[in-house]
Every structure is written in structure tokens, then in C-alpha cells.
Amino acid sequence: MAQLMLIDVDSVTLTAFRLILRAAGYQVVTAGSEGQGLLLLEQQQVDLVLTVWRPPDLSGSQVLRYLRGRCPTVPLVVVTGVGSNLAADASPASGSTDTLVETVEELLAVTRDEAPWHTAAGRSSDREAPAAARWARVVALIVDSPRDPRTTTEWSRLAFASPGALRNWCRTVGISPRRSLVFARLLRAVFLANGGKHRPENLLDVVDRRTLVGLLTLAGLNPDHDFPEDVETFLERQALVRDPDALLEIKRALALRLRRTALPRNGAPDVAPPRC
């Protein structure tokens, strides 16, 4: 997964943008000044640098010169027009959250020379499809949700995106928002069931048994049989998502989630030799 660097003198902006981009599935390193950012660039590999333009204190000029000389393939995004009311600027309703994530995704796709989701010869199977990866990241977010989201509005809050953006992302992959949400809710239940120790009706926010049966039937699962006890079994049995590329991206997103939970949480940054 791509690692991004955020540079800004304003700590509130850094926190907000870090949360947005981490929710989109990216690893994020932050720096409170250009000088600190340059030091981190000497120590760590990054795939994209994002800085907020606040003249005359921070314009990104030093970082731009560094990248041109040392890491010419790493793109630099300069964000302008960030006001003092960051809560409104970065709210899902404003659309700025979607724009930020989409800009990052597009630049990374160009940098890596990724093939589009559809090509003249058909769908690419040997390269990551950006649309499927984005869809899988927001689906995987539900796995760690403290509550079972029943609507796209609740889902959008988890993803720091607007309901309209989520619907568009689902349509891009060819999976309806409703089926995507049901798939994500059941995937979350599989994780929480912990090998069959918990019943699905206690893990899903359903009104009654009839609602549960409806969800399982929509997913192609037999309500009279045992609920899938592991992720592989669920992915094999369910009928909500059958596209192999989408399923591959789901597995990648879940593998990344497991790696993150296994990382030590001592607060120390991972330091690696610079590689641009």
C-alpha cells in the first residue's frame, strides 16, 4: 500500500488530512515543517508528498526542488484554499474529501503506470485496478466498525466520504451499493463470529429473524445452515460479489488490515533507507 507524506504547519489540518487518507487505506507520515519533511524524506520511502500552501511560511518550494533532484518520480500535491474552518472544509458534504482522495489515487495510478479498469483487450488481470482497490478499502473499513452500518449514510461516515461518492465507487466496480453494503456487513459478522462462537443475529443490526434470513438469502447463503466460520468460506459461498478482481482486492485489503493490527504500537516510526 502506498505511503504518503503530509506537510503543514497547522496541526489541525495534518490530523484531519491524515484521518481522511488513512481511512482511504494509505499509510501516512506527517511533518510540521518543510525542514522536518526533508529530513523524513532522507529516511523513508514515500510514494506521494502533499503540502498545504500557506504563503510565505510554507510553499512547498524546498520540497519540490528536493523531489526534482532526488526523487523525480514522486508527485507533489499542493493544496490551496484551506480555510480556518477545517471541519467544514473537510466534511463529506463539502466534496473536498472525495476530491482529495481521488486526486491522490489518480496521481499514484499515473506514477505507477497502472492500466485502467477496462482496456481495449478487456479487464486487466495482472495489474491492480484502481476502482476495485478503492471499493475494497471502503468495504474493509466496515470490518472494524463498532456498529453494524445499515445504510450508505452510516457507511459514508466511516469512510469519510459522501453517500454519493460511495454509490459511484460501487457502480464503477459494477456492484450495487446495496449489495456492497450487505457484503461488507456479513464480512464484518464473519470476523466477529470468531469461528462460530457468536450467532449472526447477535452481530448484525436486524429487526427480527426475517430480516436476517433476507440478508443471508440475498447473499446466496442458506439460512438453515451454519453461518460461515471463516473468511475464505464466506467468500467462496456468497453470491453478492463474484468478480475475481474485486474479490482479490478484498483479500488484499483484509491482509493489510491484519498486518496493521500485528504491528507494534510503541509510537516509534519505521525508519528505512530512502528509495525513490
N, C-alpha and C positions, 0 to 999 in steps of 0.2 A: 504494500500500500504506500502511496506517495506521502512524503514528508514535506510539510510546508513550514516556512518561517514568516512570522508576523513581526513587523517592526512599527512601533509607535510610542510616542512619549506619554500618551494618555492610557493609564492602566485600565480604565473602564472600557475603552474601545478594544484593547487587547483581550480582555476577558470575554466580551461579547462575541468578537470575531472568532476567538478560539473555540467557544462553545458551539457556534454555528458550524464551523469546519470540522470539528471533532464529531459532531452529530452526523455529518455527511460521510464520515468514515475515514478522515485523514488524520495522520499524526501531525502534531503542531508543536513547533518550537517558537517561543516568544522572546523578543528583545525590546528593551525600553529606550534604546537609542541606536543611531546608526553605528556608533563605535562598538557597542555590545553586539550588534548584528554581525559586524565584520569579524569580530573575534569568534563568534559561533560558526560563521562560515568557514573559518580556518580549521575548525574541529569536527564539523558534522557535514554529512551529505544531505542536501536538500534538493527537492525537485522543482520548487517554485518559491519565490520571495514576494511577499505582499507588504506594502508600506502605505501609510496614510500621509497624504500631502498636507503639511501644516507649515507654510512658509512663515518666517525664514528659517525656523529651527530645524525642520526635518523635511527634506525634499526628495530624498532617495538618490541624490546625485552621486554620493560616495559609493553607495551600494551598486548603482548602475555601472560605474567605472570598474569596480571590482569584478562584477559578473562578466562584463565585456572582456576583461583581460584574463580572468582565471576560469570562468565557467560560462562560456558563450552560449551554451545550450539551455541554461536555466532561465526561464522567463521571469520578468519583474512586473508585478501589478501595482500600479499607483492608484490608490483610492482617493477620490476627491469628493467634496461636498458632504463630508460627515459633520453634522452639526452637534450642538451641545446636548440635545435631547436624543441620546443614543437609543433609549428604549423605544422611541417612535421610529427612529431611522432603521433599526434592525428588526422591527416587528414583522411577523408574517404578512400582515395586511398591506404593508408598505411595498412589498415586492422586492425590496433590496436584498433580502436574504436569498431569494431564488436567484437573483442576478449575480450575486457574489459567488455562489456555489457553481452556477452554470459557467461563469467566466473562467473559474479555476479549472473545471472539467475540460472545457474546450481547449485551453492553453496546454494542459497536460496531454490531451489527446494529440494535438498537433506536434508537440515536442517529441512524443514517443512514436510518432508516425503510425498511429493506430488506424486500422481500417474502419470505415463506417459500419454501422449495424447491418446495412444492406449494401451489397456490391453488385456489379453487373453480373457476376457469376453466382450470385446468391449470398446467403449469410456466411460471414467469416467464422470458421470454427477453430482456427489456430491462433487467433488474437482476441484479446479482451474486447467485448462490445461495451462501449461506454454506457449506453442506455440500460443494458441489463445489469451492469455493475452498480449504477446509481439506484435502480429499482431494488436490487438485493440489499444494499446498505440500509435503506429506509425500512425494508421488511425486517431485517435483523435487529433494528432498534427496538422493535416491539418485544423481542425475547427478554430484554432486561427491564421492561416496563413494570412498575409496581402495580399497575392496574391493567385490566383487560380492556383495551380500547374497542368500543363497539361502533364508532363512526369515524369517517375520514377526518372530521374536525378534531377529534381526540387524537387520532394518529398524527395529524399535521403538527400538533403541539409538541409531540415527541420528536418530530423530525425538523423542528424549527423551519417549517415551510407552510405555505398556504394550502388549503384543500384543493384549490385549482391546480397547483403545481403537482401535487401527488397524483391527481387524476391524469394529468398529462404524462407523467412519468410512467404510469401503469399502461396507458394507451400506447406509448412508444414501444413498449415491450410486447404489446398485444395481449395483455392480461387485464381484465376489467378491474376497476378499483374495488368493487365488492368482492370478487374472487381473491384478489391480492390481500385484502384485509382479513378475510376468513382464513386464508392460507397462513398468514402471519399469526393470527390468534391461536390457531391449532398448533403451529410450530412452538409457540410460547408454552402452550399447555403440555406439549410433549416434554419440554425441558423441565417444567415444574412437576410433572407427574413422577419424575425420579424413578424410572423403572417400574411403573405401575403401583407405586406406593400411595398415590393420591388419585381420586376419581376425577375425570374431566369436568363433571358438572360442578365440582368444587373449585375448579381453576378458571373456568370461563364465566363471564358475567352474562348469564342467561336467566330468563324469567322462569322457565319451567323445563321439564324433560322434553317437551315437544320442540322447544327452540333448539335444544341440544341435538336432538335427532335430525332436525332440519339442517343444522350446520354440518353434521357428520355425513348426511346423505349428499349434500352439495359437494362435499369433498370426496365423494366416492368411497367413503368408509362405512362399513356395516355397523350400525348402532348396536346390534345384538352381540357383536364380537368384542373382544378386549381392545381397549384403546392402544394404539402403537406405543411400545415401551421405549423406543429409541428413535433417533432422528432418521437413520438410514431406513428403518422400516416404514416410518411415516412418509418419507419422500418416495419410497417405492410404491406404496399403496395408494396415496392420494391422487385425485384426478383434477385438482384445481390448476396445477402448473405442470405441464408436460413438456414444455420446450427444453431441450437438453442444455442450451446455452444459459437459460435463466436458472435452471437447477444447478449448473456448475457455479454460477456466480453466488448463489445462495450458500453453497458449500464453502466457497472461498470466504464469504463474509462471516460465516459462523466459525471457520478456522481462525480467522483474525481475531474474533471475539474471544475465543478460548486462549489464544496466545496472550492477549492483553490481560486477561484475568490471572494468568500464570506469572506475569512479570512482577518482580519485587517492587514494593511500594515504599522505598526509603527516601524518595524525593530526589535522588541523585540523577542527573541527566546522563543519558547514554552518550559516551564520547567515542567517536570513530574517526579515523583518518579522513581528511577531506577527499571526496571523489566526485568530480563534477561531470 
